[in-house]
């Protein structure tokens, strides 16, 4: 069965790269108190972190030893 964490992770990573790239090329700064922030870059980093987390969890599950998988799947 397909682990949905892989396509979700890749989807968020690709979108994050596009969003960060756009934010760096065309900076649209939003006033935040006395500072100016670039929301595209910030949310691109958040999305990239989530995508990396999904891929790391999928990789960890794929490379887990069979004993660990058996103990996680059994319930008492």
MDAnalysis code that builds the backbone (N, CA, C; Angstrom):
import MDAnalysis as mda
import numpy as np

u = mda.Universe.empty(228, n_residues=76, atom_resindex=np.repeat(np.arange(76), 3), trajectory=True)
u.add_TopologyAttr("name", ["N", "CA", "C"] * 76)
u.add_TopologyAttr("resid", np.arange(1, 77))
u.add_TopologyAttr("resname", ["UNK", "UNK", "UNK", "UNK", "UNK", "UNK", "UNK", "UNK", "UNK", "UNK", "UNK", "UNK", "UNK", "UNK", "UNK", "UNK", "UNK", "UNK", "UNK", "UNK", "UNK", "UNK", "UNK", "UNK", "UNK", "UNK", "UNK", "UNK", "UNK", "UNK", "UNK", "UNK", "UNK", "UNK", "UNK", "UNK", "UNK", "UNK", "UNK", "UNK", "UNK", "UNK", "UNK", "UNK", "UNK", "UNK", "UNK", "UNK", "UNK", "UNK", "UNK", "UNK", "UNK", "UNK", "UNK", "UNK", "UNK", "UNK", "UNK", "UNK", "UNK", "UNK", "UNK", "UNK", "UNK", "UNK", "UNK", "UNK", "UNK", "UNK", "UNK", "UNK", "UNK", "UNK", "UNK", "UNK"])
u.atoms.positions = np.array([
    [0.849, -1.174, 0.000],
    [0.000, 0.000, 0.000],
    [0.898, 1.242, 0.000],
    [0.458, 2.258, -0.688],
    [1.215, 3.501, -0.793],
    [1.157, 4.290, 0.502],
    [2.316, 4.699, 0.968],
    [2.385, 5.541, 2.163],
    [2.112, 6.979, 1.724],
    [1.039, 7.561, 2.202],
    [0.638, 8.895, 1.767],
    [1.584, 9.985, 2.228],
    [2.469, 9.673, 3.166],
    [3.413, 10.683, 3.626],
    [4.412, 11.066, 2.530],
    [4.717, 10.149, 1.610],
    [5.643, 10.479, 0.519],
    [5.078, 11.537, -0.425],
    [3.923, 11.325, -1.053],
    [3.419, 12.365, -1.958],
    [3.081, 13.669, -1.243],
    [2.587, 13.573, 0.001],
    [2.303, 14.798, 0.757],
    [3.594, 15.560, 1.014],
    [4.634, 14.845, 1.410],
    [5.923, 15.485, 1.673],
    [6.496, 16.144, 0.444],
    [6.472, 15.429, -0.690],
    [6.997, 16.020, -1.929],
    [6.164, 17.212, -2.387],
    [4.847, 17.114, -2.225],
    [3.968, 18.219, -2.607],
    [4.315, 19.484, -1.819],
    [4.441, 19.344, -0.506],
    [4.742, 20.509, 0.317],
    [6.152, 21.032, 0.066],
    [7.107, 20.137, -0.178],
    [8.468, 20.605, -0.459],
    [8.546, 21.379, -1.778],
    [7.897, 20.875, -2.795],
    [7.924, 21.562, -4.095],
    [7.231, 22.920, -3.991],
    [6.065, 22.953, -3.352],
    [5.372, 24.231, -3.183],
    [6.173, 25.194, -2.319],
    [6.861, 24.682, -1.315],
    [7.682, 25.534, -0.457],
    [8.835, 26.139, -1.240],
    [9.478, 25.338, -2.080],
    [10.572, 25.869, -2.896],
    [10.081, 26.970, -3.836],
    [8.918, 26.758, -4.429],
    [8.347, 27.781, -5.309],
    [8.006, 29.048, -4.536],
    [7.429, 28.891, -3.362],
    [7.020, 30.043, -2.562],
    [8.221, 30.821, -2.039],
    [9.245, 30.122, -1.567],
    [10.457, 30.806, -1.092],
    [11.157, 31.495, -2.260],
    [11.234, 30.817, -3.388],
    [11.858, 31.430, -4.562],
    [11.129, 32.676, -5.011],
    [9.809, 32.611, -5.034],
    [9.023, 33.785, -5.404],
    [9.205, 34.905, -4.384],
    [9.234, 34.541, -3.104],
    [9.412, 35.546, -2.063],
    [10.760, 36.236, -2.135],
    [11.790, 35.497, -2.534],
    [13.120, 36.096, -2.647],
    [13.262, 36.942, -3.914],
    [12.580, 36.539, -4.984],
    [12.675, 37.282, -6.246],
    [11.806, 38.538, -6.250],
    [10.613, 38.441, -5.700],
    [9.659, 39.548, -5.677],
    [9.244, 39.822, -4.238],
    [10.065, 40.514, -3.485],
    [9.725, 40.699, -2.071],
    [8.547, 41.651, -1.871],
    [7.458, 41.102, -1.378],
    [6.286, 41.898, -0.998],
    [6.287, 41.952, 0.522],
    [6.723, 43.060, 1.066],
    [6.851, 43.175, 2.509],
    [5.547, 43.636, 3.136],
    [5.200, 43.011, 4.238],
    [3.972, 43.323, 4.955],
    [4.362, 44.012, 6.261],
    [3.724, 45.131, 6.590],
    [4.064, 45.782, 7.850],
    [3.687, 44.922, 9.050],
    [4.613, 44.794, 9.967],
    [4.396, 44.040, 11.196],
    [5.031, 44.829, 12.324],
    [4.231, 45.641, 12.984],
    [4.776, 46.523, 14.008],
    [5.665, 47.567, 13.353],
    [6.896, 47.653, 13.799],
    [7.840, 48.611, 13.217],
    [8.716, 47.951, 12.155],
    [8.473, 46.666, 11.847],
    [9.302, 45.936, 10.888],
    [8.515, 45.625, 9.626],
    [9.219, 45.229, 8.605],
    [8.614, 44.739, 7.367],
    [9.004, 43.269, 7.223],
    [8.035, 42.384, 7.041],
    [8.339, 40.960, 6.906],
    [7.842, 40.447, 5.564],
    [8.480, 39.388, 5.083],
    [8.114, 38.755, 3.829],
    [7.376, 37.458, 4.159],
    [6.059, 37.485, 4.036],
    [5.254, 36.325, 4.400],
    [5.477, 35.138, 3.474],
    [5.820, 35.379, 2.219],
    [6.051, 34.274, 1.294],
    [7.217, 33.419, 1.752],
    [8.295, 34.030, 2.175],
    [9.456, 33.276, 2.621],
    [9.151, 32.550, 3.930],
    [8.485, 33.223, 4.841],
    [8.180, 32.600, 6.136],
    [7.288, 31.379, 5.950],
    [6.207, 31.528, 5.190],
    [5.309, 30.387, 5.002],
    [5.921, 29.316, 4.106],
    [6.810, 29.700, 3.218],
    [7.540, 28.698, 2.448],
    [8.408, 27.834, 3.343],
    [9.043, 28.453, 4.326],
    [9.857, 27.688, 5.273],
    [8.999, 26.787, 6.157],
    [7.829, 27.274, 6.538],
    [6.922, 26.449, 7.340],
    [6.454, 25.242, 6.522],
    [6.057, 25.477, 5.281],
    [5.610, 24.385, 4.426],
    [6.741, 23.400, 4.151],
    [7.945, 23.916, 3.946],
    [9.095, 23.047, 3.713],
    [9.413, 22.187, 4.921],
    [9.275, 22.746, 6.093],
    [9.506, 21.974, 7.323],
    [8.486, 20.850, 7.462],
    [7.229, 21.156, 7.153],
    [6.195, 20.128, 7.221],
    [6.454, 19.029, 6.182],
    [6.829, 19.423, 4.966],
    [7.132, 18.433, 3.935],
    [8.316, 17.562, 4.317],
    [9.351, 18.165, 4.884],
    [10.518, 17.396, 5.322],
    [10.143, 16.440, 6.454],
    [9.271, 16.881, 7.355],
    [8.818, 16.010, 8.435],
    [8.057, 14.811, 7.879],
    [7.173, 15.030, 6.908],
    [6.424, 13.924, 6.315],
    [7.362, 12.925, 5.639],
    [8.355, 13.431, 4.903],
    [9.297, 12.534, 4.241],
    [10.164, 11.792, 5.244],
    [10.559, 12.457, 6.323],
    [11.363, 11.790, 7.347],
    [10.572, 10.685, 8.037],
    [9.292, 10.942, 8.316],
    [8.463, 9.906, 8.938],
    [8.246, 8.723, 8.000],
    [8.062, 8.990, 6.715],
    [7.899, 7.905, 5.747],
    [9.193, 7.099, 5.623],
    [10.323, 7.785, 5.612],
    [11.610, 7.097, 5.512],
    [11.859, 6.249, 6.755],
    [11.534, 6.803, 7.935],
    [11.737, 6.077, 9.185],
    [10.874, 4.815, 9.216],
    [9.641, 4.921, 8.739],
    [8.756, 3.762, 8.735],
    [9.242, 2.710, 7.739],
    [9.763, 3.159, 6.603],
    [10.242, 2.234, 5.577],
    [11.482, 1.483, 6.043],
    [12.356, 2.152, 6.785],
    [13.613, 1.548, 7.202],
    [13.565, 0.992, 8.627],
    [12.400, 0.938, 9.216],
    [12.279, 0.363, 10.555],
    [12.475, -1.144, 10.458],
    [13.041, -1.735, 11.496],
    [13.254, -3.180, 11.492],
    [11.900, -3.888, 11.579],
    [11.813, -5.109, 11.070],
    [10.529, -5.829, 11.115],
    [10.020, -6.029, 12.543],
    [10.909, -6.173, 13.507],
    [10.472, -6.343, 14.890],
    [9.739, -5.103, 15.389],
    [10.233, -3.916, 15.024],
    [9.578, -2.687, 15.453],
    [8.205, -2.553, 14.815],
    [8.079, -2.938, 13.550],
    [6.784, -2.844, 12.878],
    [5.772, -3.798, 13.513],
    [6.204, -5.018, 13.867],
    [5.296, -5.977, 14.480],
    [4.826, -5.507, 15.847],
    [5.724, -4.927, 16.623],
    [5.325, -4.491, 17.958],
    [4.401, -3.265, 17.897],
    [4.518, -2.437, 16.855],
    [3.644, -1.287, 16.723],
    [2.264, -1.688, 16.231],
    [2.175, -2.724, 15.410],
    [0.890, -3.092, 14.809],
    [0.035, -3.940, 15.734],
    [0.617, -4.611, 16.720],
    [-0.178, -5.427, 17.614],
    [-0.725, -4.588, 18.753],
    [-1.975, -4.825, 19.067],
    [-2.607, -4.142, 20.190],
    [-3.153, -5.176, 21.147],
    [-3.112, -4.880, 22.407],
    [-3.617, -5.826, 23.422],
    [-5.038, -5.496, 23.793],
])
